[in-house]
């Protein structure tokens, strides 16, 4: 046989192998390697199970090309097809019962195999699978078929802008969808759904049964889709994306085919239950945002309540209530029932006006250690102290040296001080005496350590750790490349977690070392940064909320190597011996 081979097929039976070379099709015995036979012409197609072989005549006659059909393995002629000179095989039934041929600017034709008859010989109009618009099968062809070969779908129309589904038994059109299959697509095992990618970051379901004639959008992924996989029962669809995220859809859940996985909607903040059994999130969905309670072990949604534009949330020390900031108000719910307890308005004080906004937005919340009151950092430069039991305002705090919006407020665990921060600096307010002092003008406060002695704040991409009592800078943590969104101390105060520039970083509190870094997304310039992070009480699990959903990580401190650190902090005293690192892995929802 000549050296150059133009094509070959190997059926699943594994008995024979066909190759196309030198204007002929050569059939070989797989086990012995001997030549079984040779046919003049070019290789067109073969049945997946090896029951038949289609061979095109080398020359055309009157503008037509004859395709011979041979039963295998004996090679007996079983039928012929009268095809156009440019017809190409575009799909074969998985069970080998039909063959689809197509060519540029012409309808797609289906032939019953192995005799080559048109699917419906009694109705001339249905002898080919008709399409109102021509499509090009030469270069960008996309076809899928049902696992049982009951239907065939292909892109049609100008620029392959539509998807059409045909019944293979009759040739009739089942449905036409106003979207293409896209470069990534899959068929459910029961043949009822086609997962399509009309745009590279959008998944759409097409009902191949003909029961629904409009595409069913599942949602945006914020990163190009690279793969699909249906579960064997066709009840779930997994979507793999370029940024490493995996989306899982329950197609049987009520409304699941019409809304995204709630864990993947944009989130603005998160909080953890005191016992670590559940997580609370606020989703960034405009005026229709929700407060959602998640099981921290399984990832299942326990309940959802509220409807507003939420930006921050905090949980009571005993887990009895949850509060969220809703524009210029603080809303408090009972966690077990979702019952609304209070909606506390925080209007601009009488006689004053805002230059920066039309609404006195509440940017942050902090709960007193005994859960009796809340602190709310507001747009007008004040911090409101709110009574949880009555829903009334207790006091209004402000400092003349710090003007503009207040962005952050935290309460020391022993209730000795309330620290708040705005665009003009950070203020420490002594709660027993009611006195305040400004301690920093360059960093924006993010969190206070569990012992109340350390403060952490951000100045652009750097994090400054300083002593709450003296204002002395202890460490400057460098590693983020974009502004830091927030920080959180571990329950034992030994580590500090920070989020920003699409990364989550964990720092050692005593040395300022960057113990670990996990990148959530590929592009640090993308605006969809992680927005909030919270440690669970076990000190190992870290929840991260962001514009792409809710993540739960497990951190595992380990000791590695020798040396003096990683160079990400301000100079510290020299030391020797092993240093601590942290392994960090995404914890799966079970």
N, C-alpha and C positions, 0 to 999 in steps of 0.2 A: 504494500500500500504506500502511496506517496507520503512524504514526510509532513506536508502541511495539512492540518485538520481544521476545517471551518466550523465544525459543530459536532456535538455528540449528545446522546441521551442514554440514561441508565435507569430503566424501570425499577420499581420497588421489588419486583419478583427476583431481581438479581441474576436471572438466567442468561440474559444476553445484553450486549452493548452495541449501539448503532453509532457510526461515525460518518461524517460527510466530508469527502475529500475527492479531488479530481473529477468533479461532476458526477459522483456516484455515492450511494449510501451502502456502507459496508456493515454487515451484521456479524458480530463476533460472539463466540461462546465464552462466558465470563470465567468459568472454572478451568477450561483447558487452554483458552487463548486461541483456539482454532477459528478459522473463518467459516461461518455458517452459510453465508450467501451474500450476493451483491445486487443492487438495483440501480438502474440508471436514473438520474434525477437529483434533486436536492432534498435534504431533510426538512420536513415541515413541522411535524409534531409526533408525539407518541402518547399512548394511554399511560397514566401514572402506574397502573399495575402491569403494563406490558402486553395488554390484550390486542392492541393494534398499532400500526405504524403508518403515518401519512407521508407520502413522497410526492413532490411536485415534478412535473415533466420539465426537462431542461429547456424546452423551447415553447413559445406561445403559438397558438393557431387562431387567426382572425381576432387578435387582441384578447384572447382568453388563455388561461393556463389550466391544464388538467391536473388534478391531484388524485393520485391513486391511494386506495386504502387497502392495507394488507393485514390479514389476521396473523397474529404471532402466537407461537414461535414458528409455525410451518410456512409463513410467508404467502399464503393463498390470498388472491385478490378478492376483497369482500365488497367493494364499491368504488365509486369515483365522484369527485366534486368538480364542478365547472366554476372556476374562480377567476377573478381578474388578475392581470399580470403583476399588480403590486399588492395583492392580498397577503396579509401576514397573520400568523396565529397570534391571537391576543389573550386567549384563555382556554383552558381545558377543564372539564368537570373533574372534581376529585375522584369520582368513581369511573371516569372515562366514558360517560354516556353521551357527551356532546363536545363539540369543538366550535369555538367562536373565531371567525375570520373577519378582519377589517382592513381598510385602506384609507388613505387620506381623502377627505371630502366625500366619503360615501358611507351609507348605513352599515351597521354591524350585522353580520349574518351568523345564524346558529344552525349547526348541522348535527343530526342524530348520528351516533356512532355505534357500530363500526361500518354501517352501510352507506353513510353520507347523505341521508335524506334530509331535506329541510324540515324543520320541526313541525310545521303545519302545512301539509300538501293540499288540503281541501280549501284553504282560504288564501288565495294569492296575495292579498294585502298583508297577510301576516307571515309571509314566507321569510321575511327578514325582520330583524328587530329594528323597527323604524325609529328615526330620530328627526325632529323638526329642524335641527341645526346640524351641519356637518361638523365632524371633529377629526382631529389629527391623531392617528395612532402611530405616527412615525416620529418618535423622538421623546414625547412626553406622555406616553400612554399609561393610564392608571385604571386597572380593572380589579374587581374582587368578586368572589362568588360565594354562595352559601355552602356550608360544610356538606349538605346533602345534595348540592348541585341544583336546588329548586329555583334559584334566581341568579342573575348576573347583574352587576352594577358597573357602570363606567362613567368617566367624565365626558360630558358632551358640551355643545354650544361654543360660542366664540371664546377663545382663550381657555377652553375647558372650565367654564364658569358654572356649570351645572353638573349634578349627578343624577343619572337615570337608572332605574331598577327595572329589569325585565323578568318576566316569568319564563323560564327555560322550556317549559312544557308546551306553552302556547305561543310564545313570542310577544305577548302583550305587555305593555308598559304597566308596571305596578305603581310607580311613583316617580316624580321628578322633583328634585330639590334645588333650590336656588343657591347652591354652594358647591364647590368642588370637593373631591375626596381629600386633596392635599397630599403632600409628600409622605406623611405618616398616617397610616390607617390600619384598622383591624376589624374583624368580623367576630361577633359573639358565637360561642359554640352552638347555641340553639338557632343561629341564623336570623335572629330577630333584630339585631342592632348592628349598625356600622359605626365605628368610632372614626370620625374624620377630623382633619386639621385644616379648615378653610383658611386660617391664618396661622402663622407658625407658633403663636402663643395661645391659641384658642382651641378648645376641644368641643366638638359638636356631635350629637348622636343623630343618626338617620334611621328611621323606622323602615326596615327592609320588608316588613310584612304588608306594607301598604295601608296600615291603619291610621297613620298620621302623615300628613303631606307637607309639614313644615319642619325644618331642622330644630332640634331641641338643644339649646346651648347649655353646656355644663359650667363654663366659666373661663376666666383669664388665668394664665399661669405665670405671667411676668418673666418667663424664660422660654425659649423655643422647646416644643415637644420633640422628644427623640424616640419614644417607644410607647406602645400600648400593650396591655395584657388583660384579657378577660379571665375571670375565674371559671372553672369547669362548669358551674351551674349557671353561668351568665348573669349572676346577681351582682357582681362587683367588677369595676374597671379600675386598673392601676395605670397611672400616667407618669412616665418618667420624663424629666426635663433636663435641659442642658446644664442648669445650675446645680444639679445634684439632688433636687427635691423630688419626692415621690408623692403623688396625690392618689388617694383611694376613695372611690365613689361607691356608695351603696345604691344600686339602681332600683332596688325594691322598696326603699324607704319612701314614705309619702313626700312627694315633691322633690325627691332627690335628683331627678333628671332635670330639674329646673332651677337648682340653686347650688352653689359651691359647698364643699365641705366646710362647716363652720370654723374648724381649726385653721382654715387657710384664708379666711377673710382678713382684711387689714385690721390690725389691733392697735390701740393707742396706749393701753396700760394693762398691768396685771398685778394681782395680789394673791398671797397664799394664806390658807387657813392656818390657825395656830397649831393644829395637830398635823398639818401637812397632807390631809386626806383629800383636799380639793383646791382648785385654783379658780380665781375669778378674773375675767378679762372684760375690757370695754372695747367694742369694735368701732372702727372709724368709718362709719357708714352714713355720714351726714345727719340729718334730723331723725333718721330711722335706726340709729345705733342701738345696740342691746347690751345688757349686762348678762354674761353667761357664766355659769358655774360648771366646771369640768371635774371629773373624777381624776385625781392625780395618778392613779395606777393604770386605769384602762384607757383614759382619754375620752371616755364617753361624756356626752353632755348631760348633766343632771337636770338643769333647769335654765331658763332664760327669762328675763323680765325687763321692764322699762322700755322707753322709746325716746331717745334724745341724742344730743351731740356730746358724747361723753369724752373727757380728756384725761381723767385721773380717777383712781379708785383706791380705797383703803378698807381694811377689814378690822373689826373690833378685836381687842386682845383676847376675848373669849369666843370669837367667831359668831356671835349672835346677830350682828348686823353688818351691813356693808354700805359704804357711802361712796358716791361718785360725783364728780363735778360735771354739771350740765350748763355750759355757757356761764351765765351770771347767777347760778344757783347751786346749792348742794342738796342732793337727793339721798335719802337714807331708807334702806329696805331691811326687812327681817329676812335673814338668809333661808331659814327652814321653809318658809311659806311664800317668799317673794312678795310679801305684803308691804305696801308703801307706808313708811312711818312718818316721814317729814319731807317737805320740800322747803328749804330755807333760802330765800332770796338774799342776794348780796348786792344791793344797788349802790350806785355812787352816792356818797354822803351828800346831804342837802347843801346847796350853795356851791358845789364843786362840779366840774365837768372834766371829761376825758378828751385829751387831744390825740391819743394814739388809737382809740377804737370807739365804736358806738355803744359797746356793751362792756360792762365791768366783768370780764371773764375771770373765772376761777381757774388758776393754772395748776394748783397742787393742794393736796390734803394730807394731814397728819393727825393721828389719833393719840389721845392721852393714854398713858400706861394703864389707867383704870377704866378706860372707855367712856368716861363721863362727858368728855367734850372733844371737839374737833378744831383743828386750825386750818384755815383756808387762805392761801396766798392769792391775792387779787390783782387785777389789772391796774387799779387806782393807787397802787403802792402801799396798800394796807394788808394786814393779816387779821382776819376775823376769827374770834374764838366763839364757837357755836356749842350750845348745850344740846346733847343728844337726847335727853329725856324730854325736854320741853320744845325743842326745835327753835329756841330763841337765841338771839345774839348776846353773848356774855360781855365781850369787850372788843375793842378795835385797837390794834397795835400798829405803830409806824415810827420811823426814825427820821429826823430832819436831814441827816447826812446821806440817807439812801432814798433817792426818789425814783419815780418810774415804776413800772410793773414789778410785782413780786412773783418770782418764778418757782420758788421752792421753799418749803418749810418742813422742819423735822423737830421732834420732841425727844429729849434725852430719856432713856429708859427709867431713870429715877425721878422724872418729872421736875428736875432741878432747873432746867433751862429749855427754852424754845429758841431755835436758831432759824432765821429766815434770810433769804437772799434774793436780790433783784439785779437789775442792770447796773446799779451803782455800788454794789458791794454786799457784804454779809454782816448781819447783826446778831449778837447773842443777847437774848432777853432772859434775865433771871426771874423765874416765875415766883419764888417766895417774896422777893423784895420789890419786883416790878420795875427794876432798873435795866437799861439797855446800853450796849456799847458796840460800836462798829469795830470789827476785827480785820476786815480785808476789803480791798476795793478792786481787786483784779480778777478774782475767781468767783464763779457762780457755784453756790453750795449745791451739793448733790445728796449727801447722806451723812449720818452721824453714827459712830461705832456703838455697839451694844453696851459698852461700859460708859459711854457718854464722854469719853476723854478725847476722842479723835474726830476731826471733821475732814471730809473729802469734798473737793470742789474742782470744777473744770475751768480751764482758761484755754479755749480753742481745743486743740487735740491733746493737750497735756492735762494731767490730773495732779492737783496739789493736795497733800495730806498735811494737816497742821493740828497743833494742840488746841483744844477748845478753850482751855483756861488761859493760855498765854498768847495764843496766836502765832507761836513759833512754827515755821515750816519744817517738817520732818522729812518728807520725800516729795520729789516731783517725778511723777510716773510718765514716761515718754514711750510711745509705741503706736498709738492711734495716729492716723494720717488725716483724719477729718474730725470736726467737733464731736466731743463726747456727749451722748444723750443723757445718760444717767449712770449711777453707780449703786452698788448695794453691798453692805458688809455681811459676811457670813455670820450665823448666829453666835459663834464663839469668838468673833472678832479677829480671827487670824488671817482672813483673806478678804480681798475686795474684788468684786466683779464689776466690770464696766462694759458698756455697749456703745458702739459708734463705728462709722466707716465700714458697716457690714460685718464687723467682727465682734466676738465676745472674748474678753480678756480677763484672766484671773491673776491677781497680784498678791504677793506675800506682804502682810501688814508690817512685819518687823523689819524687813530688809528693803521693801519696795521692788523686789524682783518680779518680772513678768513670768509667772509660772506656766501659763499655757495661753494659746490663742486659737480660736476656732473661727474660720471665715464662713459666714452663712450664705453669702451671695458672691457672685463672681466679680461684679463691677462696683468698686468703692465709690464711684462718682454717681451711681444711681441714687435717686432721692429716697428710695424705699428702705431706709435704714431701720435697724431694730430700734424700738422706742422705749422699752422698759425691761427691767430684769428684777427678779425677786428670788432669794434663797428660800428653800423649804426648811422647816425646823430641823431636819436631820443633818443639815450642814453639808450635804453632798449633792443634793438635787438643786438645779438652778433653772428657773423658768424664764424664758425670754419671749417677749411679745413684740411684734413688728408688723410692718405693712404686708408681710407675706404669711402671717399666721402666728401660731403659738408653738414654741419649741420647748422641750424638756430635756436637760442635759444631766448626766451624772458625772461628778468630778471625783477623782481618786488621787489624793496626794501621795507621791512617792518620793524617795530620796535618790538622787542620781549624782554620780561624779564628785569631783572636788573643784573648788575654785572660788572666785569672789563675785559671782553674779553675772548677769547678762548685759549689763550696761544700759538698762532702761530706766534707771532711777538716778536721783542725785547722789553725790558721793556719800558713802556711809563708812562706818568704822571697819577696818580690815578684819577679816575673819578667816577661819580655816575649817576643814572638815567638809562632810557631804552637804550639799544644798538640796532644797526641796523643789520638786517640780510637781505638776498636776496633770494627770491624764484626764481628758474630757471627751466623753462620747455621748452621742444623742441617744437618749433613753427611749426605747420603743413603747408605744401605747399597747398594752396587752388586751 
